Amino acid sequence: MDVNKVTICCFILLSIYTCSVLSIRCYQCSSQQDRKGIDSCGAYKRFNKTQHIAIECNSDESHMPGSFCMKVVQQGPRGFIWDGRWRQVIRRCASVAETGVTGVCNWGVYENGVYWEECYCAHDACNSSNTRKMSLGLLSCLLLMTSYIFSRK
């Protein structure tokens, strides 16, 4: 495979990946807005995708415009509700990741003992669970580049 074909393939795959990022859809909810005794955002129970619709991040429905999704979890050291710990989940669109990287989770503990975790991802409805998935376009591009590098030897 010559260099021009690899370059064209990578360009096409990255164009497809970029187009999908420009129109990303994310789940949007906050456990702070749940009614008392209801857990629709997944703070204590598994997040139910059938109760929510992933919204277009650059539409009027979005509380915050963005080009990727984020999920924030905060949990208190000692408790208030059901399992003895206070827990909060926020799912929304985002435009800036603190690390500048998507597809990763960052975590820490505030001075008051509250544990926090922020996960960023860049494909449709990716903020619905704990799993992180790699884009098919990005994976294909990486495989093409790797095969090209090893075929030159």
Secondary structure, DSSP 4 states (H G I P E B T S, - for coil): --HHHHHHHHHHHHHHHHHHHHT-EE--EEGGGSPTT---SSSSS---GGG---EETTSTT-SS--SEEEEEEEE-SS-SSTTSS-EEEEEEEES--TTS-SSEEEEEE-TTS-EEEEEEE-STTGGGSS-----HHHHHHHHHHHHHHHHT-
